[in-house]
Amino acid sequence: MDCLFCKIVAGDIPCTKVYEDDMVLAFKDIDPKAPFHILIIPKNHIKSAAEINGENSEVVAHIFEIAAKIAKDENLEKGFRLVTNCGEDGGQTVSHLHFHMLAGRSLAWPPG
């Protein structure tokens, strides 16, 4: 598979890990848009949020649980943003489901 994030999960491409368990990997974004910017990805390849179904949706709930844990561990008490882009028009640049977790500054809406 020629998926950047699958290669990171496999250890073929290095990353700065923030959290890892048997289902997900969280690592620092290489082009941060906030003082705290990580990606949380499922270890199993899911192309995007459009492919979430009854057989794989458990990982999304787990990602939100891990985001809450990371927020506590990183003292993000002022808040954070958790977002996923879906498809080309949605801004998705890597075809592997991933959630951006951003914090450390006031985040305007809509994002620019």
N, CA, C and O atoms as a GROMACS GRO file, in nm:
protein
  448
    1MET      N    1   0.086  -0.118   0.000
    1MET     CA    2   0.000   0.000   0.000
    1MET      C    3   0.090   0.124   0.000
    1MET      O    4   0.190   0.129   0.070
    2ASP      N    5   0.052   0.221  -0.079
    2ASP     CA    6   0.130   0.343  -0.092
    2ASP      C    7   0.066   0.455  -0.012
    2ASP      O    8   0.040   0.563  -0.066
    3CYS      N    9   0.040   0.432   0.115
    3CYS     CA   10  -0.025   0.530   0.202
    3CYS      C   11   0.077   0.585   0.301
    3CYS      O   12   0.139   0.509   0.375
    4LEU      N   13   0.093   0.716   0.301
    4LEU     CA   14   0.189   0.781   0.389
    4LEU      C   15   0.166   0.744   0.535
    4LEU      O   16   0.260   0.710   0.606
    5PHE      N   17   0.040   0.749   0.580
    5PHE     CA   18   0.012   0.722   0.721
    5PHE      C   19   0.029   0.574   0.755
    5PHE      O   20   0.069   0.541   0.867
    6CYS      N   21  -0.001   0.484   0.661
    6CYS     CA   22   0.026   0.342   0.685
    6CYS      C   23   0.175   0.317   0.701
    6CYS      O   24   0.216   0.233   0.781
    7LYS      N   25   0.257   0.390   0.626
    7LYS     CA   26   0.403   0.379   0.639
    7LYS      C   27   0.450   0.432   0.774
    7LYS      O   28   0.544   0.378   0.832
    8ILE      N   29   0.385   0.537   0.824
    8ILE     CA   30   0.419   0.588   0.957
    8ILE      C   31   0.381   0.485   1.063
    8ILE      O   32   0.460   0.459   1.154
    9VAL      N   33   0.262   0.427   1.052
    9VAL     CA   34   0.218   0.324   1.146
    9VAL      C   35   0.316   0.206   1.146
    9VAL      O   36   0.347   0.151   1.252
   10ALA      N   37   0.363   0.167   1.028
   10ALA     CA   38   0.455   0.053   1.015
   10ALA      C   39   0.596   0.086   1.064
   10ALA      O   40   0.677  -0.005   1.081
   11GLY      N   41   0.625   0.213   1.088
   11GLY     CA   42   0.757   0.252   1.133
   11GLY      C   43   0.854   0.279   1.019
   11GLY      O   44   0.973   0.302   1.043
   12ASP      N   45   0.805   0.276   0.895
   12ASP     CA   46   0.891   0.301   0.780
   12ASP      C   47   0.926   0.448   0.765
   12ASP      O   48   1.029   0.483   0.708
   13ILE      N   49   0.840   0.535   0.816
   13ILE     CA   50   0.862   0.679   0.815
   13ILE      C   51   0.854   0.725   0.961
   13ILE      O   52   0.757   0.694   1.030
   14PRO      N   53   0.956   0.798   1.009
   14PRO     CA   54   0.955   0.839   1.150
   14PRO      C   55   0.852   0.948   1.177
   14PRO      O   56   0.813   1.023   1.088
   15CYS      N   57   0.811   0.955   1.303
   15CYS     CA   58   0.721   1.060   1.349
   15CYS      C   59   0.753   1.087   1.495
   15CYS      O   60   0.822   1.009   1.561
   16THR      N   61   0.702   1.198   1.544
   16THR     CA   62   0.716   1.230   1.686
   16THR      C   63   0.586   1.188   1.753
   16THR      O   64   0.485   1.259   1.748
   17LYS      N   65   0.589   1.072   1.816
   17LYS     CA   66   0.470   1.014   1.878
   17LYS      C   67   0.429   1.091   2.002
   17LYS      O   68   0.512   1.133   2.083
   18VAL      N   69   0.298   1.108   2.015
   18VAL     CA   70   0.238   1.167   2.134
   18VAL      C   71   0.163   1.059   2.212
   18VAL      O   72   0.157   1.062   2.335
   19TYR      N   73   0.106   0.963   2.138
   19TYR     CA   74   0.029   0.855   2.200
   19TYR      C   75   0.022   0.739   2.101
   19TYR      O   76   0.018   0.759   1.980
   20GLU      N   77   0.021   0.618   2.156
   20GLU     CA   78   0.003   0.499   2.071
   20GLU      C   79  -0.058   0.387   2.154
   20GLU      O   80  -0.022   0.366   2.269
   21ASP      N   81  -0.152   0.317   2.093
   21ASP     CA   82  -0.204   0.194   2.149
   21ASP      C   83  -0.230   0.098   2.033
   21ASP      O   84  -0.183   0.122   1.922
   22ASP      N   85  -0.303  -0.008   2.057
   22ASP     CA   86  -0.324  -0.108   1.951
   22ASP      C   87  -0.415  -0.061   1.839
   22ASP      O   88  -0.415  -0.120   1.730
   23MET      N   89  -0.494   0.046   1.862
   23MET     CA   90  -0.589   0.094   1.761
   23MET      C   91  -0.550   0.223   1.692
   23MET      O   92  -0.583   0.243   1.575
   24VAL      N   93  -0.479   0.311   1.764
   24VAL     CA   94  -0.452   0.445   1.710
   24VAL      C   95  -0.308   0.488   1.734
   24VAL      O   96  -0.238   0.435   1.820
   25LEU      N   97  -0.269   0.586   1.656
   25LEU     CA   98  -0.139   0.652   1.672
   25LEU      C   99  -0.164   0.802   1.666
   25LEU      O  100  -0.236   0.850   1.579
   26ALA      N  101  -0.104   0.876   1.758
   26ALA     CA  102  -0.111   1.022   1.757
   26ALA      C  103   0.031   1.074   1.749
   26ALA      O  104   0.120   1.030   1.822
   27PHE      N  105   0.051   1.170   1.659
   27PHE     CA  106   0.186   1.224   1.639
   27PHE      C  107   0.179   1.370   1.598
   27PHE      O  108   0.076   1.418   1.552
   28LYS      N  109   0.291   1.440   1.618
   28LYS     CA  110   0.296   1.583   1.586
   28LYS      C  111   0.287   1.605   1.436
   28LYS      O  112   0.348   1.533   1.357
   29ASP      N  113   0.209   1.705   1.397
   29ASP     CA  114   0.197   1.744   1.257
   29ASP      C  115   0.327   1.811   1.214
   29ASP      O  116   0.384   1.891   1.289
   30ILE      N  117   0.376   1.779   1.094
   30ILE     CA  118   0.502   1.838   1.047
   30ILE      C  119   0.485   1.981   0.996
   30ILE      O  120   0.584   2.050   0.973
   31ASP      N  121   0.361   2.026   0.979
   31ASP     CA  122   0.333   2.163   0.936
   31ASP      C  123   0.226   2.220   1.028
   31ASP      O  124   0.112   2.242   0.985
   32PRO      N  125   0.261   2.246   1.155
   32PRO     CA  126   0.160   2.285   1.254
   32PRO      C  127   0.093   2.418   1.222
   32PRO      O  128   0.156   2.513   1.176
   33LYS      N  129  -0.038   2.421   1.249
   33LYS     CA  130  -0.119   2.541   1.231
   33LYS      C  131  -0.156   2.605   1.364
   33LYS      O  132  -0.231   2.703   1.368
   34ALA      N  133  -0.106   2.551   1.472
   34ALA     CA  134  -0.129   2.602   1.607
   34ALA      C  135  -0.011   2.556   1.693
   34ALA      O  136   0.061   2.464   1.655
   35PRO      N  137   0.009   2.620   1.808
   35PRO     CA  138   0.119   2.578   1.895
   35PRO      C  139   0.114   2.428   1.931
   35PRO      O  140   0.218   2.364   1.945
   36PHE      N  141  -0.005   2.375   1.945
   36PHE     CA  142  -0.023   2.231   1.966
   36PHE      C  143  -0.102   2.180   1.846
   36PHE      O  144  -0.218   2.218   1.827
   37HIS      N  145  -0.040   2.095   1.765
   37HIS     CA  146  -0.108   2.040   1.647
   37HIS      C  147  -0.058   1.898   1.626
   37HIS      O  148   0.056   1.875   1.587
   38ILE      N  149  -0.148   1.803   1.653
   38ILE     CA  150  -0.114   1.662   1.631
   38ILE      C  151  -0.218   1.601   1.538
   38ILE      O  152  -0.324   1.658   1.514
   39LEU      N  153  -0.184   1.486   1.487
   39LEU     CA  154  -0.277   1.404   1.408
   39LEU      C  155  -0.305   1.278   1.487
   39LEU      O  156  -0.215   1.219   1.546
   40ILE      N  157  -0.430   1.237   1.488
   40ILE     CA  158  -0.468   1.110   1.550
   40ILE      C  159  -0.527   1.025   1.439
   40ILE      O  160  -0.623   1.064   1.373
   41ILE      N  161  -0.467   0.907   1.418
   41ILE     CA  162  -0.507   0.821   1.306
   41ILE      C  163  -0.536   0.680   1.355
   41ILE      O  164  -0.475   0.633   1.451
   42PRO      N  165  -0.630   0.612   1.287
   42PRO     CA  166  -0.645   0.469   1.316
   42PRO      C  167  -0.528   0.394   1.254
   42PRO      O  168  -0.478   0.432   1.149
   43LYS      N  169  -0.486   0.288   1.319
   43LYS     CA  170  -0.376   0.208   1.263
   43LYS      C  171  -0.423   0.130   1.140
   43LYS      O  172  -0.346   0.108   1.047
   44ASN      N  173  -0.548   0.088   1.141
   44ASN     CA  174  -0.602   0.021   1.023
   44ASN      C  175  -0.640   0.126   0.920
   44ASN      O  176  -0.692   0.232   0.954
   45HIS      N  177  -0.614   0.096   0.794
   45HIS     CA  178  -0.641   0.192   0.688
   45HIS      C  179  -0.791   0.206   0.664
   45HIS      O  180  -0.861   0.110   0.630
   46ILE      N  181  -0.837   0.328   0.683
   46ILE     CA  182  -0.972   0.370   0.645
   46ILE      C  183  -0.948   0.496   0.562
   46ILE      O  184  -0.883   0.589   0.608
   47LYS      N  185  -1.001   0.499   0.441
   47LYS     CA  186  -0.968   0.607   0.348
   47LYS      C  187  -1.012   0.745   0.399
   47LYS      O  188  -0.935   0.841   0.391
   48SER      N  189  -1.133   0.756   0.450
   48SER     CA  190  -1.184   0.885   0.497
   48SER      C  191  -1.308   0.862   0.584
   48SER      O  192  -1.351   0.748   0.603
   49ALA      N  193  -1.363   0.971   0.635
   49ALA     CA  194  -1.485   0.962   0.715
   49ALA      C  195  -1.601   0.906   0.634
   49ALA      O  196  -1.696   0.851   0.690
   50ALA      N  197  -1.594   0.919   0.502
   50ALA     CA  198  -1.700   0.866   0.415
   50ALA      C  199  -1.704   0.714   0.416
   50ALA      O  200  -1.802   0.654   0.370
   51GLU      N  201  -1.600   0.650   0.466
   51GLU     CA  202  -1.595   0.503   0.472
   51GLU      C  203  -1.625   0.448   0.611
   51GLU      O  204  -1.608   0.328   0.634
   52ILE      N  205  -1.669   0.531   0.703
   52ILE     CA  206  -1.705   0.483   0.836
   52ILE      C  207  -1.837   0.408   0.826
   52ILE      O  208  -1.933   0.454   0.765
   53ASN      N  209  -1.839   0.290   0.888
   53ASN     CA  210  -1.959   0.206   0.887
   53ASN      C  211  -1.967   0.129   1.018
   53ASN      O  212  -1.884   0.147   1.107
   54GLY      N  213  -2.066   0.045   1.030
   54GLY     CA  214  -2.086  -0.032   1.152
   54GLY      C  215  -1.973  -0.126   1.187
   54GLY      O  216  -1.957  -0.165   1.302
   55GLU      N  217  -1.893  -0.162   1.088
   55GLU     CA  218  -1.782  -0.254   1.113
   55GLU      C  219  -1.655  -0.184   1.161
   55GLU      O  220  -1.569  -0.248   1.221
   56ASN      N  221  -1.642  -0.053   1.136
   56ASN     CA  222  -1.518   0.014   1.174
   56ASN      C  223  -1.539   0.140   1.259
   56ASN      O  224  -1.442   0.208   1.293
   57SER      N  225  -1.662   0.172   1.294
   57SER     CA  226  -1.689   0.296   1.366
   57SER      C  227  -1.636   0.298   1.509
   57SER      O  228  -1.622   0.406   1.568
   58GLU      N  229  -1.607   0.183   1.565
   58GLU     CA  230  -1.553   0.177   1.700
   58GLU      C  231  -1.426   0.260   1.714
   58GLU      O  232  -1.402   0.320   1.819
   59VAL      N  233  -1.344   0.263   1.609
   59VAL     CA  234  -1.218   0.336   1.616
   59VAL      C  235  -1.241   0.486   1.628
   59VAL      O  236  -1.160   0.556   1.690
   60VAL      N  237  -1.349   0.538   1.572
   60VAL     CA  238  -1.378   0.681   1.582
   60VAL      C  239  -1.411   0.718   1.726
   60VAL      O  240  -1.362   0.819   1.777
   61ALA      N  241  -1.491   0.638   1.792
   61ALA     CA  242  -1.521   0.662   1.933
   61ALA      C  243  -1.392   0.657   2.015
   61ALA      O  244  -1.372   0.738   2.105
   62HIS      N  245  -1.306   0.562   1.983
   62HIS     CA  246  -1.179   0.549   2.055
   62HIS      C  247  -1.091   0.673   2.032
   62HIS      O  248  -1.026   0.721   2.124
   63ILE      N  249  -1.090   0.724   1.910
   63ILE     CA  250  -1.012   0.844   1.880
   63ILE      C  251  -1.059   0.961   1.966
   63ILE      O  252  -0.977   1.037   2.018
   64PHE      N  253  -1.190   0.976   1.982
   64PHE     CA  254  -1.241   1.084   2.066
   64PHE      C  255  -1.205   1.062   2.213
   64PHE      O  256  -1.177   1.159   2.284
   65GLU      N  257  -1.205   0.939   2.260
   65GLU     CA  258  -1.162   0.910   2.397
   65GLU      C  259  -1.014   0.946   2.415
   65GLU      O  260  -0.977   1.004   2.517
   66ILE      N  261  -0.932   0.912   2.318
   66ILE     CA  262  -0.789   0.941   2.325
   66ILE      C  263  -0.765   1.092   2.318
   66ILE      O  264  -0.677   1.143   2.386
   67ALA      N  265  -0.844   1.163   2.235
   67ALA     CA  266  -0.830   1.309   2.228
   67ALA      C  267  -0.855   1.370   2.366
   67ALA      O  268  -0.783   1.461   2.407
   68ALA      N  269  -0.956   1.322   2.437
   68ALA     CA  270  -0.985   1.373   2.571
   68ALA      C  271  -0.870   1.343   2.666
   68ALA      O  272  -0.834   1.428   2.749
   69LYS      N  273  -0.811   1.224   2.656
   69LYS     CA  274  -0.696   1.188   2.740
   69LYS      C  275  -0.577   1.277   2.708
   69LYS      O  276  -0.510   1.326   2.800
   70ILE      N  277  -0.549   1.298   2.581
   70ILE     CA  278  -0.436   1.382   2.542
   70ILE      C  279  -0.458   1.525   2.591
   70ILE      O  280  -0.364   1.589   2.639
   71ALA      N  281  -0.581   1.576   2.579
   71ALA     CA  282  -0.612   1.711   2.626
   71ALA      C  283  -0.580   1.725   2.775
   71ALA      O  284  -0.525   1.826   2.817
   72LYS      N  285  -0.615   1.625   2.854
   72LYS     CA  286  -0.585   1.628   2.997
   72LYS      C  287  -0.434   1.619   3.020
   72LYS      O  288  -0.378   1.695   3.099
   73ASP      N  289  -0.369   1.526   2.951
   73ASP     CA  290  -0.224   1.507   2.968
   73ASP      C  291  -0.144   1.630   2.926
   73ASP      O  292  -0.040   1.658   2.985
   74GLU      N  293  -0.192   1.702   2.827
   74GLU     CA  294  -0.121   1.818   2.773
   74GLU      C  295  -0.170   1.950   2.832
   74GLU      O  296  -0.128   2.058   2.789
   75ASN      N  297  -0.259   1.942   2.931
   75ASN     CA  298  -0.313   2.061   2.998
   75ASN      C  299  -0.377   2.160   2.901
   75ASN      O  300  -0.349   2.280   2.904
   76LEU      N  301  -0.463   2.108   2.817
   76LEU     CA  302  -0.533   2.191   2.718
   76LEU      C  303  -0.668   2.237   2.773
   76LEU      O  304  -0.770   2.229   2.705
   77GLU      N  305  -0.666   2.284   2.898
   77GLU     CA  306  -0.791   2.321   2.966
   77GLU      C  307  -0.864   2.439   2.901
   77GLU      O  308  -0.983   2.457   2.925
   78LYS      N  309  -0.795   2.519   2.821
   78LYS     CA  310  -0.862   2.632   2.753
   78LYS      C  311  -0.941   2.585   2.631
   78LYS      O  312  -1.020   2.661   2.576
   79GLY      N  313  -0.919   2.463   2.590
   79GLY     CA  314  -0.993   2.407   2.478
   79GLY      C  315  -0.905   2.363   2.363
   79GLY      O  316  -0.786   2.391   2.359
   80PHE      N  317  -0.968   2.294   2.270
   80PHE     CA  318  -0.898   2.244   2.152
   80PHE      C  319  -0.999   2.224   2.040
   80PHE      O  320  -1.120   2.225   2.063
   81ARG      N  321  -0.948   2.206   1.921
   81ARG     CA  322  -1.031   2.174   1.805
   81ARG      C  323  -0.990   2.037   1.756
   81ARG      O  324  -0.871   2.005   1.748
   82LEU      N  325  -1.090   1.956   1.723
   82LEU     CA  326  -1.068   1.824   1.665
   82LEU      C  327  -1.146   1.818   1.535
   82LEU      O  328  -1.269   1.830   1.536
   83VAL      N  329  -1.076   1.801   1.422
   83VAL     CA  330  -1.142   1.810   1.292
   83VAL      C  331  -1.085   1.705   1.197
   83VAL      O  332  -0.967   1.670   1.204
   84THR      N  333  -1.171   1.657   1.108
   84THR     CA  334  -1.126   1.570   1.000
   84THR      C  335  -1.177   1.627   0.869
   84THR      O  336  -1.289   1.676   0.860
   85ASN      N  337  -1.094   1.620   0.768
   85ASN     CA  338  -1.131   1.663   0.633
   85ASN      C  339  -1.168   1.538   0.555
   85ASN      O  340  -1.110   1.431   0.576
   86CYS      N  341  -1.264   1.551   0.465
   86CYS     CA  342  -1.312   1.435   0.391
   86CYS      C  343  -1.318   1.467   0.242
   86CYS      O  344  -1.396   1.551   0.199
   87GLY      N  345  -1.235   1.400   0.166
   87GLY     CA  346  -1.233   1.417   0.021
   87GLY      C  347  -1.158   1.542  -0.023
   87GLY      O  348  -1.125   1.628   0.058
   88GLU      N  349  -1.134   1.549  -0.151
   88GLU     CA  350  -1.056   1.659  -0.208
   88GLU      C  351  -1.119   1.795  -0.179
   88GLU      O  352  -1.049   1.887  -0.136
   89ASP      N  353  -1.249   1.810  -0.203
   89ASP     CA  354  -1.315   1.938  -0.177
   89ASP      C  355  -1.323   1.970  -0.028
   89ASP      O  356  -1.340   2.086   0.010
   90GLY      N  357  -1.312   1.869   0.056
   90GLY     CA  358  -1.312   1.889   0.200
   90GLY      C  359  -1.175   1.921   0.255
   90GLY      O  360  -1.160   1.946   0.375
   91GLY      N  361  -1.074   1.921   0.168
   91GLY     CA  362  -0.939   1.956   0.211
   91GLY      C  363  -0.854   1.839   0.254
   91GLY      O  364  -0.745   1.860   0.309
   92GLN      N  365  -0.898   1.716   0.231
   92GLN     CA  366  -0.820   1.599   0.271
   92GLN      C  367  -0.704   1.581   0.173
   92GLN      O  368  -0.726   1.569   0.053
   93THR      N  369  -0.581   1.580   0.226
   93THR     CA  370  -0.463   1.565   0.142
   93THR      C  371  -0.397   1.428   0.153
   93THR      O  372  -0.319   1.390   0.066
   94VAL      N  373  -0.428   1.354   0.259
   94VAL     CA  374  -0.379   1.217   0.275
   94VAL      C  375  -0.501   1.127   0.287
   94VAL      O  376  -0.585   1.146   0.375
   95SER      N  377  -0.510   1.029   0.199
   95SER     CA  378  -0.628   0.941   0.194
   95SER      C  379  -0.619   0.831   0.299
   95SER      O  380  -0.613   0.712   0.267
   96HIS      N  381  -0.617   0.872   0.424
   96HIS     CA  382  -0.620   0.784   0.541
   96HIS      C  383  -0.690   0.867   0.647
   96HIS      O  384  -0.645   0.978   0.678
   97LEU      N  385  -0.798   0.816   0.703
   97LEU     CA  386  -0.873   0.889   0.804
   97LEU      C  387  -0.778   0.945   0.910
   97LEU      O  388  -0.696   0.872   0.966
   98HIS      N  389  -0.789   1.074   0.936
   98HIS     CA  390  -0.708   1.135   1.041
   98HIS      C  391  -0.780   1.257   1.098
   98HIS      O  392  -0.855   1.326   1.028
   99PHE      N  393  -0.756   1.279   1.224
   99PHE     CA  394  -0.813   1.391   1.295
   99PHE      C  395  -0.702   1.486   1.337
   99PHE      O  396  -0.603   1.444   1.398
  100HIS      N  397  -0.717   1.613   1.303
  100HIS     CA  398  -0.625   1.716   1.348
  100HIS      C  399  -0.673   1.761   1.486
  100HIS      O  400  -0.791   1.791   1.505
  101MET      N  401  -0.581   1.766   1.581
  101MET     CA  402  -0.611   1.820   1.714
  101MET      C  403  -0.525   1.944   1.730
  101MET      O  404  -0.403   1.936   1.734
  102LEU      N  405  -0.592   2.060   1.740
  102LEU     CA  406  -0.523   2.188   1.747
  102LEU      C  407  -0.557   2.260   1.877
  102LEU      O  408  -0.671   2.255   1.923
  103ALA      N  409  -0.458   2.325   1.934
  103ALA     CA  410  -0.479   2.400   2.059
  103ALA      C  411  -0.363   2.496   2.079
  103ALA      O  412  -0.268   2.499   2.001
  104GLY      N  413  -0.373   2.573   2.186
  104GLY     CA  414  -0.264   2.661   2.224
  104GLY      C  415  -0.282   2.805   2.177
  104GLY      O  416  -0.196   2.889   2.203
  105ARG      N  417  -0.392   2.833   2.109
  105ARG     CA  418  -0.426   2.969   2.068
  105ARG      C  419  -0.576   2.973   2.042
  105ARG      O  420  -0.641   2.869   2.032
  106SER      N  421  -0.629   3.093   2.032
  106SER     CA  422  -0.770   3.108   1.995
  106SER      C  423  -0.786   3.067   1.849
  106SER      O  424  -0.712   3.114   1.763
  107LEU      N  425  -0.881   2.983   1.822
  107LEU     CA  426  -0.904   2.931   1.686
  107LEU      C  427  -1.029   2.993   1.628
  107LEU      O  428  -1.139   2.968   1.678
  108ALA      N  429  -1.013   3.073   1.525
  108ALA     CA  430  -1.126   3.141   1.461
  108ALA      C  431  -1.213   3.042   1.386
  108ALA      O  432  -1.169   2.933   1.351
  109TRP      N  433  -1.337   3.082   1.360
  109TRP     CA  434  -1.428   3.002   1.280
  109TRP      C  435  -1.501   3.094   1.183
  109TRP      O  436  -1.548   3.198   1.227
  110PRO      N  437  -1.514   3.064   1.059
  110PRO     CA  438  -1.462   2.942   0.998
  110PRO      C  439  -1.310   2.950   0.981
  110PRO      O  440  -1.252   3.058   0.973
  111PRO      N  441  -1.247   2.831   0.976
  111PRO     CA  442  -1.101   2.830   0.958
  111PRO      C  443  -1.064   2.890   0.823
  111PRO      O  444  -1.137   2.873   0.725
  112GLY      N  445  -0.954   2.958   0.818
  112GLY     CA  446  -0.912   3.024   0.696
  112GLY      C  447  -0.809   2.950   0.630
  112GLY      O  448  -0.761   2.992   0.524
   0.00000   0.00000   0.00000
